[in-house]
């Protein structure tokens, strides 16, 4: 059960709070002697902690990454979204780097190519998503590269190397040459020591 007070209130001229009229003089004496209104947030803070309140809440701070000075309230947003030296990752290689370098890095990184395993063509990384949505696995004569090259080698994909059969003579010759190289190397090494 709430107690409803019919007691009259007055506004303290120092802290702008409603105070029972009977206590106003005592409150005002205590309030004006011990409390101070912050000029920035208008909160009432103890006088002895006014400077500490300003320094911990409102004083400009420098970003530890880029040294830009700003209000404390926006520092977290700055570090997470706006700081040019915040660490971001490349969308193509997921390499972490400062945001200021991201555009230049992605210009180069996005031009690298990867083999599409469906159509056996090399596709630029920046074009990969569009290619994957359109690729049906059929090798066509039209290249999707921004350079629009139409060479037969590109359409065929990478050349497949056939395993070569080594004759016994060729193998023995390779072993002999390797043995001679090791022998000469060890003789030269012994002379230097």
Buried (B, 14 or more C-beta within 10 A) or exposed (E): EEEEEEEEBBEBEBBEEEBEEEBBEEBBEEBBEEBBBBEEEEEBBEEEEBEEBBEEBBEEBEBEBBEBEBEEEEBEEBBEEBBEBBEBEBEBEEEEBBBEEBEEBBEEBBEEEEEBEEBBBBBBBBBBEEBEEEBEEEEEEEBBBEEEEEEEEBBEBEEEEEEEEEEEEEEEEEEEEEEEEEEEEEEEEEEEE
